[in-house]
Amino acid sequence: MIKQTLLAIALITLIVLGVAACAKPTPTPPPPPPAPAAAASDADLALTGKVSKEMSWSEDELRAMEQIDAVTKNKEGQDNTYTGVSIVALLELAGVLDGATTIIMLADDGYSVDVPLADVQACDTCVVAFRNNGGLRTAMPGMVSNTNVKGIVEIQVE
């Protein structure tokens, strides 16, 4: 009799555990978010936001484009010449949408600066320039020095 009671208790316990397991399904983890354009392995610069077509380029692709020089003043007031791709040309490739008023330039160290879109579009010599040790920077003649962003990785049009 004790054997039958223990078997009955064991059977009931198994049934209860089975029902409990069925009542609480294991949740499926959500899929990972898509990688941003700037995170593409071969992309060194992304142009995103209010544009007809978000774009990204490797440093080699930028070097293959038409280049111009930009001359800016350093902290000591001396001229520095930078060679790079016109920001106006990059904006034209992406097609800035109506209503956009600002560009946000983002650096690889988290630094960002907002610049009025109209000021950038009026600057024929503002460039994304090539750094001596690799990487990119902006050179923005005639603008405040904080718009000269070292390590630029993204231009957002807002």
Secondary structure, DSSP 8 states (H G I E B T S, - for coil): -HHHHHHHHHHHHHHHHHHHHHHS------------GGGSTT-SEEEEESBSS-EEE-HHHHHTS--EEEEEE-TTS-EEEEEEEEHHHHHHHH-B-TT--EEEEEETTS-EEEEEHHHHHT-TT-EEEE-TTSSEEEE-TTS-GGGS-BTEEEEEE-
